[in-house]
Amino acid sequence: LSVRACVRACVAPRSLRTVLTWHRDARSTRGPAECCRCLDEAKSLYAQEGRLSECAKLAKRRAEIFEKAEIIDLMLESYAEAAELFDGEDQKGETRNCKLKIAHYKALIEEKDAINEAIEIWEQVAKESLESNLLKWSVKQYYLKALLAALVLAANQLGKTVDDVREKRAEYCSLDPTFEETREDNLIVGCTDAIDEG
C-alpha cells in the first residue's frame, strides 16, 4: 500500500487518529522524514476540504516530530506554519504555544538576529497575556526570558548594552507593576549589576 493510498484511506471521520497511527508506524520503521511526508500528504488533503484546524494540528505534529529528531530548521518552519494556521482558526492558546516553542529554540541558536526574534515573541506573548486575567500569571516568565536573552546579547556585545536591558526592565515594570521586586526581577537586577562589576 502506497503512502498516498494510506493517507487517502485516512481522510475519513476518524482520519486524524488513523493518520497518527500510521505515521507512528512509519516513524518507527522509516524515520521522521517518511513520517512527515505522510502528514504533509494528509495536510494537503485536509486543506482541499477546507479543514484548516486539522491542517494546523498536523503541522504541529510534524513540528513535534522534527523537534524530537532535533532537526531544528524544519521544526521552526513547522511551528511557524502551525501558529499561522491556528491563528487563522482563532485558536489563541495553540497559537501562543507554537510561538513560545519558536522563541525557545530561536534563543538557543545563539545568533543576534535569532535571539532578537525570540525576545520579540516573548514580548508579544506577554502583551497578549496581560489582557487576560487567566494568563497574567505567566507574564513574569516571559519577561524573565526576554531579559535573560537581552543580557546574553549585552554580555557578548551583540548590539545591546546593560543599560538597554535596564531600560527594558523598567518598561516591563511599567507594563506590569507586579513584575517589580519579584524573584525574577531581582535576578535580572543582580545580573546587570554583576555584568557592570565585570
N, C-alpha and C positions, 0 to 999 in steps of 0.2 A: 504494500500500500504506500503510495507516494505521500510526501508531506502535504501537498495541495489537497489530495483526496482526504487525508486525515483532518485537515483544517475545515474543508467544506462539510465533512460529516459533523464537525464540532459546532457549526453555526446552526444550532437548534435551541430549544428552550433552556437546556442545561449546558449550553455551549461553553461558558467560561470555565465551569468545573471540568468539563471534558478536555478543553484545551490545556488547562493547567496540569491535569493528569498526564496528558500526552507529552507536554513539554518537560515534565519531571522525568518521564522515561527517556526522552531524548537527551536531557541533561546528564543522566547517569550513564548513558551509553555513547553519546556522540559529543558531549561538551556544550558549553554555553552558546557558541556560535549557531549551531544547528537548532538548539532550543529557542533562541531568539529569532531565528528565521521563521520558525513556526508561529511565534507570537506576532511577528510582523505581518505574516500572511493573514492571520486571524484578524488583526487590527484593520487591515485594508478591507476585509470583507465586512467587518462591523461598520466601517466608515461608509461603505456603499449603502448600507441600510440606514445610515444616519444615527447610529448608536454611539455617540461620542463619549458617553460615560464609560461604556465598555472599552472603547479605544484608550481612554485615559488610564483605566485600570491595567490594561495590558502594557501600556508604555511604562507605567510604574513597576510592573512585574519585571519587565525587561531590564529596567534600571537596577532593580534589586539583584538580578542575575549577574549583571556586569559588575555590580558592587562586590558581590561575593567572589567573583573571579578576578577582582582587582584590575579591571580594565577601565581606568578612570575616565578617559576621554569619552568613550561610548556611554558610560554611566551618567556623566554630566549632561550629555546630549539627551539621553533618555529621560532623565529627571526634568530637564527644561521642557521637553515636549509634553510630559505628563502634567507639569504645572500649568502649562498653557491650556491644555485640554480640560483639566479640572476647573480652571478659572472660567473658561468658556461655558462650562456647565454650572457655574456658580457654587462650586464645592470649595468654600473658603478654607476649611480645615485641611483638606487634602492638598490644596494649592500651597498653603503655608508649610506643610510637612515636606513637600518636594523642594520648595525654595530653601528651607533650612538644611536639607541634605546637600544642596548645591553649595551653600555658603560654607558648610563644614569642610567639604572636600576642596573648595577653592582656596580656603585658608591654608590647607595642608600643602598646596602646590609650591608655596614659598617664593612666589614671584610677585612683584609690586602690583601689577595690574590685577592679578587673581585675588590678592588679599584685599585690594580696594573694592573689588566686586563683592567679596564676602561681607565687608563692612557695610556696603550699601544695602545688601539683602537684609542683614540683621537690623539695620536702622528702619528699613521699610516694614519689616515684620513687627518690630517694636511699636512703630507708629500705629499700625493697624490694630495691634493688641491693646493699646491704650484706649481705644474706642469701645472695647468690650469689657464689661465688668467681670466676665468669666476668665478672660485671658490676661488681665492686668498683672496677675501674679508672676507671669513668665517674662515680663519686660526687663527685670533686673538681669536675668540670664542673658538676654540678647545684648543689652548694653555692656555687660561684662565682656562678652565675646568680642564685640566690636572694638572696645577699648583695648583689650589684650592684643588684638590684631594690629591696631594702630601703634601700640607700644613696640611690637615686633618691627614695624616699619621704622619707627623712630630710633630704636636701638641699633638698627642696621643702616641708618642714614639713607632710607629709601623714599625720600620725598616728604617725610613727616618729621616734626620735631616733638620734643617732650611738651613744649608749650602748646602745640596743636592738640596733643592728647588732653592737656588740661582744659583747653577751650571746649573740646568735645564733651568732656566730663561735665563741665559747667552747663553746657547746652542740655545734656541728658537730665541733669538735676532740675533744670528749669521746666523741662517737658514732663518729668515725673518726680515731684518733690519727695516721694517715698524712697527714691534711689539714694539720696544723700545720707551719709552716715551708716549705710548698711555694710555688711561684711564685704560685699562685692566692691562697693565704693572705697572702703578702707584699703582693700588690696590694691586697687588702682593708684590711690594716693601714695601708698607705700612704694609701689613700683616706680612711679615717676620720681619720687624723692631719691630712690636708690640709683636710678639712672643718672640723675643730676650729680650725685655724690661720686659717681664713677665706680 
